[in-house]
Amino acid sequence: MEKLATHGGEPVRKAPFPTAYLGVSFYGAEELKEVTDVINEKSPFRHYGIGHPCKVTAFEAEARAYFGRKFALAVSSGTGALFCAMAAIGVGPGDEVIIPSFSWFSNFFAITNFGAVPVFADVDETLNLDPEDFKVKITARTKAVIAVDFQGCPANLADIIRVASERGINVIDDFAQAIGGTWDGEKLGSIGDISVASFQQNKILSSGEGGLLLTDNEEYFARAVRYHDLGMIRDEFKDQLVDQQIADPANDFFGSQFRMCELQGAVLLAQLRKLDGIIEICRKNHRKLRAAFENNRHFKIRYVPGECGNTLFMLFSTKAEADQFGECLATEGIPLGATSACKNLLAVYPIKTKKAPHGSLPPFGAGCEGEHIVYDTETCCPQTNRIVERYVAIAIGPQFADGDIDDLIRAIEKVDYWLYNA
């Protein structure tokens, strides 16, 4: 076996790998055609214009059909979808919402925006919410739980939903990083009280920014529609409701502005039609990598049936092993790290500096004495860092060819040999 690059040998890879971006790497004539329609209509606002705007409406219709949901609401960002989900289920001061410690700021801020308290639960070795710690963190104030399907991998939604249903807790599945994935044969996006997706640059489908809320609950849909559009329900959405009383202006409340524009909707209309092809390529590459290392004794590859296959995660016994393996891979020309920027939110500013008194979390108050939650890693979620730090991750873009996957295998085999056998 040739010497490691870190020991003076030749690196396995000198040329850069193809982009790890997913949806945007498939931009082409289809997206251009849909966007050109919008330009020709001179109507970028979804509800009216010089011409006849229709792209966002068409995208919502195709999303309903693809995910098998009764209602789909396209919004301006994944964060906006989370905010609308909170409004839909009526989260407010005094409520608690449980989220995984390893997640993104939007999951936290969507809760604090409504004056409610985020409660962190540990993750398991899938890097998703641990159903057992979720169960422990439930109190009489728990209104909802947000499951985050991290980097293409579904959370254990069966156990999370079972626990939540026993306690009357709403389940919001944030499948922003796993659109196209499945759980037990069911598409992510079709599971839970509400599902939310993101179409930011890093996501599997992308319009630069953009989001989607999916639900089968008519009342939740109506409340989400109101919140995303200044508290009102336009006729286009009223026509989807069976119970017209829900749309009565007497039920209006203060909302925000998270509408999706026609340019975003046009891109996503083309992107959604490419989703199955993107996922098929990623899964094929992931299968090849898993097969190469299924009997490895030094690390195990994270795999949950139904995951998207856009990242290879190798779990080691210790942080020291993971660090050393990762450093050697990097010198072999292998780019490390998932495309997601998720992190242990308990360990980052400003969250780690805060206390969360009930009904008095900033910006709704300066804090008070008495019962509160302290956001501290070891107190709240001691397992998160101990799991995360033992992983080495490699993003796998859908533009990776067989030769690129072969180079990944060669590099991993080379490092594995020299660290454990030489």
SELUM-492787 format. One record per residue (C-alpha): residue in three letters; residue number from 1; x, y, z. Coordinates in Angstrom, 1 decimal, padded with zeros to 4 digits. Example, Ala and Ser with C-alpha at 12.3 -4.5 7.8 and 13.67 -1.06 7.14 Angstrom:
ALA_1_012.3_-004.5_007.8
SER_2_013.7_-001.1_007.1
END
This chain:
MET_1_000.0_000.0_000.0
GLU_2_001.4_003.4_-001.0
LYS_3_002.4_005.8_001.8
LEU_4_000.0_008.3_003.2
ALA_5_000.2_011.8_001.8
THR_6_000.8_013.0_005.4
HIS_7_003.9_010.8_005.5
GLY_8_005.2_012.1_002.2
GLY_9_003.3_009.9_-000.3
GLU_10_001.2_011.0_-003.2
PRO_11_-002.3_012.0_-002.4
VAL_12_-005.1_009.8_-003.9
ARG_13_-006.8_012.9_-005.4
LYS_14_-005.3_016.1_-006.7
ALA_15_-008.2_017.3_-008.9
PRO_16_-011.1_018.9_-007.1
PHE_17_-014.3_016.8_-006.8
PRO_18_-017.5_017.9_-008.5
THR_19_-019.8_020.2_-006.5
ALA_20_-021.6_018.7_-003.6
TYR_21_-024.5_021.1_-004.2
LEU_22_-027.5_019.1_-005.2
GLY_23_-030.5_020.7_-006.8
VAL_24_-028.7_023.7_-008.3
SER_25_-026.2_021.4_-010.0
PHE_26_-029.1_020.2_-012.2
TYR_27_-030.2_023.7_-013.3
GLY_28_-030.8_023.7_-017.0
ALA_29_-033.3_024.3_-019.8
GLU_30_-036.3_023.2_-017.7
GLU_31_-035.7_025.9_-015.0
LEU_32_-034.9_028.5_-017.7
LYS_33_-038.2_027.7_-019.5
GLU_34_-040.3_028.1_-016.4
VAL_35_-038.6_031.4_-015.3
THR_36_-038.9_032.7_-018.9
ASP_37_-042.6_032.2_-018.7
VAL_38_-042.7_034.5_-015.6
ILE_39_-040.6_037.1_-017.3
ASN_40_-042.8_037.0_-020.4
GLU_41_-045.9_037.4_-018.2
LYS_42_-044.3_040.3_-016.3
SER_43_-046.0_039.0_-013.2
PRO_44_-043.6_037.9_-010.5
PHE_45_-046.2_038.3_-007.7
ARG_46_-048.2_035.1_-007.3
HIS_47_-051.7_036.5_-006.8
TYR_48_-052.0_039.1_-009.6
GLY_49_-050.0_041.0_-012.2
ILE_50_-049.9_042.3_-015.8
GLY_51_-050.2_038.7_-017.1
HIS_52_-051.4_035.5_-015.5
PRO_53_-049.2_034.3_-012.6
CYS_54_-049.5_030.5_-012.1
LYS_55_-046.2_029.0_-011.1
VAL_56_-046.5_028.9_-007.3
THR_57_-050.0_027.6_-007.6
ALA_58_-048.8_024.8_-009.9
PHE_59_-045.9_024.0_-007.7
GLU_60_-048.2_023.6_-004.7
ALA_61_-050.5_021.3_-006.7
GLU_62_-047.6_019.1_-007.8
ALA_63_-046.3_019.1_-004.2
ARG_64_-049.6_017.9_-002.9
ALA_65_-049.7_015.1_-005.4
TYR_66_-046.0_014.1_-004.9
PHE_67_-046.2_014.0_-001.1
GLY_68_-049.8_012.8_-000.9
ARG_69_-050.9_015.7_001.3
LYS_70_-054.2_017.5_001.3
PHE_71_-052.6_020.9_001.6
ALA_72_-049.4_022.5_000.5
LEU_73_-048.3_026.1_001.2
ALA_74_-045.3_027.5_-000.6
VAL_75_-043.5_030.2_001.4
SER_76_-040.4_032.4_001.1
SER_77_-038.0_030.3_003.1
GLY_78_-037.6_027.1_005.2
THR_79_-037.5_029.4_008.3
GLY_80_-040.8_031.0_007.1
ALA_81_-042.3_027.5_006.9
LEU_82_-041.2_026.8_010.5
PHE_83_-042.7_030.1_011.7
CYS_84_-046.0_029.3_009.9
ALA_85_-046.0_025.8_011.5
MET_86_-045.8_027.4_014.9
ALA_87_-048.7_029.7_014.1
ALA_88_-050.7_026.8_012.6
ILE_89_-050.7_024.8_015.9
GLY_90_-051.1_027.9_018.1
VAL_91_-047.8_028.0_019.9
GLY_92_-047.6_030.9_022.4
PRO_93_-046.1_032.1_025.7
GLY_94_-046.0_029.4_028.3
ASP_95_-045.7_026.6_025.8
GLU_96_-042.7_024.4_025.3
VAL_97_-041.5_022.9_022.0
ILE_98_-038.9_020.2_022.0
ILE_99_-036.1_020.2_019.4
PRO_100_-032.9_018.2_018.9
SER_101_-029.8_019.8_020.2
PHE_102_-028.1_019.1_016.9
SER_103_-030.1_021.3_014.6
TRP_104_-030.2_024.8_013.1
PHE_105_-030.9_028.3_014.5
SER_106_-034.3_028.5_012.6
ASN_107_-035.7_025.6_014.7
PHE_108_-034.9_027.6_017.9
PHE_109_-035.9_031.0_016.7
ALA_110_-039.2_029.9_015.3
ILE_111_-040.2_029.0_018.8
THR_112_-038.9_032.1_020.6
ASN_113_-040.6_034.3_018.0
PHE_114_-043.9_033.2_019.5
GLY_115_-042.8_033.7_023.1
ALA_116_-042.6_030.0_023.7
VAL_117_-039.6_028.0_025.2
PRO_118_-037.4_025.7_023.2
VAL_119_-036.5_022.6_025.1
PHE_120_-033.5_020.6_023.8
ALA_121_-033.3_016.8_023.6
ASP_122_-030.3_014.7_022.8
VAL_123_-029.6_013.0_019.5
ASP_124_-028.8_009.4_018.9
GLU_125_-026.2_007.9_016.6
THR_126_-028.3_008.8_013.5
LEU_127_-027.6_012.4_014.6
ASN_128_-031.4_012.8_014.8
LEU_129_-033.7_013.3_017.8
ASP_130_-033.4_010.5_020.3
PRO_131_-037.0_009.3_021.0
GLU_132_-036.0_008.2_024.5
ASP_133_-034.7_011.6_025.5
PHE_134_-037.6_013.3_023.8
LYS_135_-039.9_011.3_026.1
VAL_136_-037.9_012.4_029.2
LYS_137_-038.1_016.1_028.2
ILE_138_-041.9_016.2_027.9
THR_139_-043.8_018.3_030.6
ALA_140_-047.3_019.5_031.0
ARG_141_-046.3_022.5_028.9
THR_142_-045.1_020.6_025.9
LYS_143_-047.0_021.8_022.8
ALA_144_-045.0_020.2_020.0
VAL_145_-041.8_018.5_018.9
ILE_146_-039.8_019.3_015.9
ALA_147_-038.0_016.3_014.4
VAL_148_-035.1_017.3_012.1
ASP_149_-034.1_014.8_009.4
PHE_150_-030.4_015.6_009.3
GLN_151_-028.5_015.5_006.1
GLY_152_-030.7_013.2_004.2
CYS_153_-031.4_010.8_007.1
PRO_154_-034.9_010.3_008.5
ALA_155_-035.4_010.6_012.2
ASN_156_-037.1_007.7_014.0
LEU_157_-040.5_009.1_013.2
ALA_158_-042.4_006.0_014.2
ASP_159_-041.3_006.2_017.9
ILE_160_-041.5_010.0_018.0
ILE_161_-045.0_010.0_016.7
ARG_162_-046.0_007.2_019.0
VAL_163_-044.7_009.0_022.1
ALA_164_-046.2_012.3_020.9
SER_165_-049.7_010.9_020.2
GLU_166_-049.8_009.4_023.6
ARG_167_-049.4_012.8_025.1
GLY_168_-051.4_014.9_022.7
ILE_169_-048.2_016.6_021.3
ASN_170_-048.0_018.0_017.7
VAL_171_-045.3_016.5_015.5
ILE_172_-043.6_018.8_013.0
ASP_173_-041.2_017.0_010.7
ASP_174_-038.5_019.3_009.4
PHE_175_-037.4_017.4_006.3
ALA_176_-035.5_020.4_004.8
GLN_177_-032.4_018.4_004.4
ALA_178_-034.1_015.1_003.4
ILE_179_-036.6_015.9_000.7
GLY_180_-037.0_012.7_-001.4
GLY_181_-036.2_010.5_001.6
THR_182_-038.6_008.0_003.1
TRP_183_-039.4_006.4_006.5
ASP_184_-040.8_002.9_006.5
GLY_185_-041.7_003.3_002.9
GLU_186_-043.6_006.6_003.4
LYS_187_-042.3_009.7_001.8
LEU_188_-040.9_012.3_004.2
GLY_189_-043.2_015.2_003.9
SER_190_-046.2_013.0_004.3
ILE_191_-045.6_012.2_007.9
GLY_192_-046.5_014.1_011.1
ASP_193_-049.1_016.8_011.8
ILE_194_-047.1_019.2_009.7
SER_195_-044.0_018.8_007.5
VAL_196_-041.7_021.7_006.5
ALA_197_-039.0_021.9_003.7
SER_198_-036.4_024.4_002.6
PHE_199_-035.1_025.2_-000.8
GLN_200_-032.0_027.2_000.2
GLN_201_-028.8_026.8_-001.8
ASN_202_-027.5_023.8_000.1
LYS_203_-030.8_021.8_-000.2
ILE_204_-031.7_018.9_-002.4
LEU_205_-034.0_021.1_-004.4
SER_206_-033.1_024.8_-004.5
SER_207_-034.5_028.1_-005.6
GLY_208_-031.9_030.0_-003.7
GLU_209_-034.5_030.6_-000.9
GLY_210_-037.9_029.1_-000.5
GLY_211_-039.9_026.8_001.7
LEU_212_-042.9_024.5_001.8
LEU_213_-045.4_023.6_004.5
LEU_214_-047.5_020.4_004.1
THR_215_-050.4_019.1_006.3
ASP_216_-053.6_017.2_006.1
ASN_217_-055.2_019.4_008.8
GLU_218_-057.5_022.0_007.4
GLU_219_-057.5_024.3_010.4
TYR_220_-053.6_024.2_010.6
PHE_221_-053.5_025.0_006.9
ALA_222_-055.8_027.9_007.2
ARG_223_-053.8_029.3_010.2
ALA_224_-050.5_028.9_008.3
VAL_225_-052.0_030.7_005.3
ARG_226_-053.1_033.6_007.5
TYR_227_-049.7_033.9_009.2
HIS_228_-047.8_033.8_005.9
ASP_229_-049.9_036.6_004.4
LEU_230_-050.7_039.4_006.8
GLY_231_-053.4_037.4_008.6
MET_232_-055.8_037.0_005.6
ILE_233_-057.0_034.1_003.5
ARG_234_-057.2_034.9_-000.2
ASP_235_-059.8_033.3_-002.4
GLU_236_-057.3_030.8_-003.9
PHE_237_-056.9_029.2_-000.5
LYS_238_-060.5_029.6_000.6
ASP_239_-061.5_027.5_-002.4
GLN_240_-059.4_024.6_-000.9
LEU_241_-061.3_024.5_002.4
VAL_242_-064.2_022.2_003.0
ASP_243_-065.3_024.1_006.2
GLN_244_-065.7_027.7_004.9
GLN_245_-066.3_028.9_008.5
ILE_246_-062.6_028.5_009.1
ALA_247_-062.0_031.3_006.5
ASP_248_-064.4_033.7_008.2
PRO_249_-062.7_037.1_008.7
ALA_250_-063.7_036.9_012.3
ASN_251_-061.0_034.2_012.7
ASP_252_-058.3_036.5_011.2
PHE_253_-055.2_037.3_013.4
PHE_254_-052.0_039.2_013.0
GLY_255_-049.7_037.7_010.4
SER_256_-046.4_038.3_008.7
GLN_257_-045.2_038.2_005.0
PHE_258_-043.7_034.9_003.9
ARG_259_-045.2_034.6_000.5
MET_260_-043.3_032.8_-002.3
CYS_261_-042.8_034.7_-005.5
GLU_262_-043.4_033.4_-009.0
LEU_263_-039.7_033.3_-009.9
GLN_264_-039.1_030.9_-006.9
GLY_265_-042.1_028.9_-007.8
ALA_266_-041.0_028.6_-011.4
VAL_267_-037.6_027.2_-010.5
LEU_268_-039.1_024.7_-008.0
LEU_269_-041.7_023.5_-010.5
ALA_270_-038.8_022.3_-012.7
GLN_271_-036.7_021.1_-009.7
LEU_272_-039.5_019.0_-008.2
ARG_273_-039.8_017.0_-011.4
LYS_274_-036.1_016.2_-011.1
LEU_275_-036.2_015.0_-007.5
ASP_276_-036.4_011.3_-008.0
GLY_277_-033.5_011.3_-010.5
ILE_278_-031.3_013.3_-008.1
ILE_279_-032.0_010.9_-005.2
GLU_280_-031.5_007.8_-007.4
ILE_281_-027.9_009.0_-008.2
CYS_282_-027.1_009.8_-004.6
ARG_283_-028.4_006.4_-003.3
LYS_284_-026.5_004.5_-006.0
ASN_285_-023.2_006.1_-005.0
HIS_286_-024.0_005.6_-001.3
ARG_287_-024.7_001.9_-001.8
LYS_288_-021.3_001.5_-003.5
LEU_289_-019.6_003.1_-000.6
ARG_290_-021.5_001.1_002.0
ALA_291_-020.7_-002.1_000.2
ALA_292_-017.0_-001.3_000.2
PHE_293_-016.9_-000.9_004.0
GLU_294_-019.7_-003.0_005.3
ASN_295_-017.2_-005.3_007.1
ASN_296_-014.9_-002.6_008.4
ARG_297_-013.8_-003.2_012.0
HIS_298_-012.7_000.3_012.7
PHE_299_-015.7_002.4_011.9
LYS_300_-019.3_001.9_010.9
ILE_301_-021.3_003.8_008.3
ARG_302_-024.4_005.5_009.4
TYR_303_-027.3_004.1_007.4
VAL_304_-031.1_004.3_007.9
PRO_305_-033.3_002.7_005.2
GLY_306_-034.9_005.5_003.2
GLU_307_-032.2_008.1_003.6
CYS_308_-031.2_010.2_000.6
GLY_309_-027.6_009.1_000.4
ASN_310_-026.1_012.5_-000.1
THR_311_-023.5_012.2_002.7
LEU_312_-021.2_009.4_003.9
PHE_313_-021.0_009.4_007.7
MET_314_-018.3_007.2_009.4
LEU_315_-018.6_006.7_013.1
PHE_316_-015.5_005.9_015.1
SER_317_-015.1_004.6_018.7
THR_318_-013.4_007.8_019.9
LYS_319_-013.0_011.5_019.0
ALA_320_-009.2_011.0_018.7
GLU_321_-009.7_008.2_016.1
ALA_322_-012.1_010.4_014.1
ASP_323_-009.9_013.4_014.2
GLN_324_-006.8_011.4_013.0
PHE_325_-008.7_009.6_010.3
GLY_326_-010.2_012.9_009.1
GLU_327_-006.9_014.7_009.0
CYS_328_-005.3_011.9_007.0
LEU_329_-008.3_011.9_004.5
ALA_330_-007.9_015.6_004.0
THR_331_-004.3_015.3_003.0
GLU_332_-005.4_012.7_000.5
GLY_333_-007.5_015.4_-001.3
ILE_334_-010.8_014.4_000.2
PRO_335_-013.1_017.3_001.1
LEU_336_-014.6_016.7_004.6
GLY_337_-017.9_017.8_006.2
ALA_338_-021.6_017.7_005.4
THR_339_-023.1_020.4_003.4
SER_340_-025.4_021.2_006.3
ALA_341_-024.3_023.7_008.9
CYS_342_-026.2_022.1_011.7
LYS_343_-024.4_022.1_015.1
ASN_344_-025.0_021.6_018.8
LEU_345_-027.0_024.8_019.4
LEU_346_-026.4_024.5_023.1
ALA_347_-022.7_025.2_022.5
VAL_348_-023.0_028.4_020.4
TYR_349_-023.7_032.1_021.0
PRO_350_-026.2_033.5_021.8
ILE_351_-028.1_030.4_022.9
LYS_352_-025.5_029.1_025.3
THR_353_-025.7_032.4_027.2
LYS_354_-029.4_032.3_027.8
LYS_355_-031.8_031.2_030.5
ALA_356_-035.4_030.5_029.5
PRO_357_-037.9_031.5_032.2
HIS_358_-041.4_030.5_031.2
GLY_359_-043.1_033.4_029.4
SER_360_-040.1_035.6_029.7
LEU_361_-037.6_034.5_027.0
PRO_362_-035.9_037.3_025.1
PRO_363_-037.0_039.3_023.2
PHE_364_-040.2_039.2_025.2
GLY_365_-038.5_040.0_028.5
ALA_366_-035.2_040.3_030.3
GLY_367_-035.7_037.2_032.4
CYS_368_-036.9_036.5_035.9
GLU_369_-036.1_034.5_039.0
GLY_370_-037.7_031.2_039.5
GLU_371_-038.2_028.1_037.4
HIS_372_-036.2_028.2_034.2
ILE_373_-034.2_026.1_031.7
VAL_374_-030.5_026.7_031.5
TYR_375_-029.0_026.1_028.1
ASP_376_-026.0_024.1_028.9
THR_377_-024.6_021.1_026.9
GLU_378_-023.8_018.8_029.8
THR_379_-026.9_019.6_031.8
CYS_380_-029.4_019.4_028.9
CYS_381_-027.9_017.0_026.3
PRO_382_-024.7_015.3_027.4
GLN_383_-024.6_012.8_024.6
THR_384_-024.7_015.2_021.7
ASN_385_-021.1_016.3_021.5
ARG_386_-019.9_012.8_022.4
ILE_387_-021.6_011.4_019.3
VAL_388_-021.0_014.3_016.9
GLU_389_-017.3_014.4_017.6
ARG_390_-016.8_010.8_016.6
TYR_391_-018.1_011.2_013.1
VAL_392_-016.2_011.9_009.9
ALA_393_-018.5_013.1_007.1
ILE_394_-018.0_013.3_003.3
ALA_395_-020.7_015.1_001.2
ILE_396_-021.6_013.1_-002.0
GLY_397_-023.0_015.3_-004.8
PRO_398_-025.2_013.9_-007.5
GLN_399_-022.6_015.0_-010.1
PHE_400_-020.1_012.5_-008.7
ALA_401_-019.1_009.9_-011.3
ASP_402_-018.0_006.3_-010.7
GLY_403_-014.3_007.5_-010.8
ASP_404_-015.0_010.0_-008.0
ILE_405_-016.6_007.3_-005.8
ASP_406_-013.6_005.0_-006.6
ASP_407_-011.2_007.7_-005.4
LEU_408_-013.2_008.1_-002.2
ILE_409_-013.0_004.3_-001.6
ARG_410_-009.2_004.2_-002.4
ALA_411_-008.5_007.1_000.0
ILE_412_-010.5_005.6_002.8
GLU_413_-008.9_002.2_002.3
LYS_414_-005.5_003.8_002.2
VAL_415_-005.9_005.7_005.5
ASP_416_-007.6_002.7_007.1
TYR_417_-004.6_000.5_006.2
TRP_418_-001.9_002.8_007.5
LEU_419_-003.7_003.7_010.7
TYR_420_-004.7_000.2_011.7
ASN_421_-002.6_-002.3_009.9
ALA_422_000.8_-000.8_009.0
END
